[in-house]
Amino acid sequence: MIAIIADDHPLFRVALAQACAAILGSDATLLQAQTMAQIWPLLRQHPDTHFIFLDLKMPGSDGFTGLTALRTEYPDVPVVMVSAEEDPVIIKQALALGAAAYIPKSAPLELLSEAINAVSNGDTWLPPDMADDVKNARVLIDNDFAQRLEQLTPQQFRVLKMIADGLLNKQIAYEMNVQETTIKQHVSAILRKLNVNNRTLAGILFEKLKLPEQME
């Protein structure tokens, strides 16, 4: 079994790795990343990864953009959010965007084991004592937009992110090392799938994936 532990705090990475080793057994391969950029080569080297333990506020991941990028690129790899953030609104949104589980960093070892077992069985998981609060929490991103995002290919998601960053088609083409006509095709597909009329509106929708300032 292979798991990637992605967190920018070295002490927590070590602690979580030790906890996972105790739960998964000595045969488990536990890889570590301290930024979103470090996750991608690990996944390319280990496409059969069983879990990604992802901190909500990783460098290179603005709000839910890291989670959504991982779900777009590697939909078969469960992403378990592990965060100090315990706001039910945040937890509800993470699960709605495809997180397999949400584990507060304050959770005891037995809850981590419970979460891993649930995800291994194809279920989603959140702390039982938070279930009602999460269910009743307000929605940050409507389900319709979340479902439309799921239709994007990995390349289209990367193009959408760069659109939101204000890059022009020729700049995106340079970054992705493709022809500008290819980017134009991606943009057209993105607008159609998100059901918007222009790239400005598409970029505004992407901004929804970022945490509101009061939650950062």
C-alpha positions in Angstrom: 0.0 0.0 0.0 1.3 3.4 -1.0 0.2 6.7 0.7 1.4 10.3 0.1 1.4 12.6 3.1 1.3 16.2 2.0 1.7 18.9 4.6 4.1 21.8 4.9 4.8 21.2 8.6 7.6 18.7 9.0 6.7 17.7 12.5 3.1 17.0 11.6 4.2 15.0 8.5 6.4 12.8 10.6 3.7 12.3 13.2 1.1 11.4 10.6 3.5 9.1 8.9 4.1 7.3 12.2 0.4 7.0 12.8 -0.2 5.7 9.3 2.6 3.2 9.7 1.0 1.9 12.9 -2.4 1.5 11.1 -1.3 0.4 7.6 1.5 -1.9 8.7 5.2 -2.2 8.0 4.6 -3.0 4.4 3.1 0.4 3.6 5.2 2.8 1.6 4.7 6.3 3.0 5.9 9.2 0.8 6.0 12.8 1.9 5.5 16.2 0.1 5.6 19.7 1.6 4.1 21.5 -1.4 1.5 20.8 -4.1 4.3 20.8 -6.7 6.0 17.9 -5.0 2.9 15.8 -5.1 2.7 15.5 -8.9 6.0 13.7 -9.5 5.2 11.3 -6.7 1.9 10.4 -8.4 3.6 10.0 -11.8 6.1 7.6 -10.2 3.4 5.8 -8.2 0.1 5.9 -10.1 -1.2 3.0 -7.9 -1.1 5.3 -4.8 -3.9 4.2 -2.4 -4.3 7.4 -0.4 -3.3 11.1 -0.4 -3.4 12.8 2.9 -3.7 16.5 2.0 -3.4 19.5 4.2 -6.1 22.1 3.3 -3.6 25.0 3.3 -0.7 23.6 1.4 1.8 25.9 -0.4 0.7 25.9 -4.1 -2.9 25.1 -3.2 -5.2 28.1 -2.7 -8.3 26.9 -0.8 -9.8 23.9 -2.6 -7.9 24.3 -5.8 -5.4 21.6 -4.8 -8.1 19.1 -3.9 -10.0 19.8 -7.1 -6.8 19.5 -9.2 -6.0 16.1 -7.7 -9.5 14.8 -8.2 -9.4 16.0 -11.8 -6.0 14.5 -12.6 -6.2 11.3 -10.5 -9.9 10.6 -9.9 -9.3 7.0 -8.7 -6.9 8.1 -5.9 -8.8 8.9 -2.7 -7.9 12.3 -1.1 -8.2 12.5 2.7 -8.2 16.0 3.9 -6.2 16.5 7.1 -6.5 20.0 8.6 -6.5 22.1 11.7 -9.6 23.8 10.2 -12.7 22.4 11.8 -15.4 24.8 10.4 -18.4 22.6 9.3 -18.8 24.8 6.2 -15.2 24.0 5.1 -15.7 20.3 5.8 -18.9 20.2 3.9 -17.4 21.8 0.9 -14.3 19.5 0.9 -16.6 16.5 0.8 -18.8 18.0 -1.9 -15.7 18.6 -4.1 -14.6 14.9 -3.8 -12.6 14.5 -0.6 -13.0 10.9 0.6 -12.6 11.9 4.2 -11.9 15.0 6.4 -9.8 14.4 9.5 -9.2 17.3 12.0 -5.6 17.4 13.1 -6.9 17.2 16.7 -8.4 13.8 16.0 -7.1 10.9 18.1 -5.4 7.9 16.5 -8.5 5.7 16.6 -10.4 8.1 14.5 -7.6 8.2 11.9 -7.8 4.4 11.8 -11.6 4.6 11.4 -11.3 7.0 8.6 -8.7 5.0 6.7 -10.8 1.8 7.0 -13.9 3.7 5.7 -12.0 5.1 2.7 -10.5 1.6 2.0 -14.0 0.3 1.8 -15.1 3.0 -0.7 -17.0 5.1 1.9 -16.6 8.7 2.8 -15.9 9.7 6.4 -16.0 12.7 8.7 -15.9 12.8 12.6 -19.2 11.4 13.8 -19.7 14.2 16.4 -19.5 16.7 13.5 -22.0 15.0 11.2 -25.0 17.0 12.1 -23.2 20.4 12.0 -21.7 19.6 8.6 -25.1 18.4 7.2 -26.7 21.7 8.3 -23.8 24.0 7.3 -24.3 26.5 4.5 -23.0 25.8 1.1 -20.0 27.7 -0.3 -20.1 26.2 -3.8 -23.3 25.0 -5.3 -23.5 21.4 -6.4 -24.2 22.4 -10.0 -20.8 24.1 -10.3 -19.0 21.2 -8.6 -20.5 18.8 -11.1 -19.6 21.0 -14.0 -16.0 21.1 -12.7 -15.9 17.3 -12.7 -16.5 17.4 -16.5 -13.2 19.2 -17.2 -10.2 17.2 -18.3 -6.9 17.7 -16.4 -5.6 19.9 -19.2 -8.8 22.0 -19.2 -8.6 22.4 -15.4 -5.0 23.7 -15.8 -6.1 26.1 -18.5 -9.0 27.3 -16.3 -6.6 28.0 -13.4 -4.4 30.1 -15.7 -7.4 32.0 -17.1 -8.3 32.8 -13.5 -4.7 34.0 -13.0 -5.2 36.5 -15.9 -3.1 34.8 -18.5 -3.8 35.2 -22.2 -4.2 32.3 -24.6 -0.7 32.8 -26.0 0.8 32.9 -22.5 -1.1 29.7 -21.5 0.1 28.0 -24.7 3.7 28.9 -23.8 3.3 27.6 -20.2 1.8 24.3 -21.5 4.2 24.0 -24.5 1.3 23.7 -27.0 -0.1 25.6 -29.9 -2.3 28.6 -29.2 -5.1 27.0 -31.3 -5.1 24.1 -28.9 -5.6 26.5 -26.0 -8.5 28.1 -27.9 -10.1 24.7 -28.2 -9.7 24.1 -24.5 -11.2 27.5 -23.7 -14.2 26.8 -25.9 -14.7 23.4 -24.2 -14.3 25.0 -20.7 -16.9 27.7 -21.4 -19.3 25.1 -22.7 -18.9 22.7 -19.8 -19.2 25.5 -17.2 -22.1 27.0 -19.1 -20.7 30.5 -19.2 -20.3 32.9 -22.1 -16.8 34.3 -21.6 -13.5 33.6 -20.0 -13.9 36.3 -17.4 -17.0 34.5 -16.0 -15.1 31.2 -16.1 -12.3 32.8 -14.0 -14.8 34.2 -11.5 -16.2 30.7 -11.0 -12.8 29.3 -10.5 -12.2 31.9 -7.7 -15.0 30.2 -5.8 -12.6 27.4 -5.1 -10.5 29.7 -2.9 -11.3 30.1 0.7 -13.1 33.3 1.7 -10.8 35.7 3.5 -12.5 35.3 6.8 -11.8 31.5 6.7 -8.1 31.7 5.8 
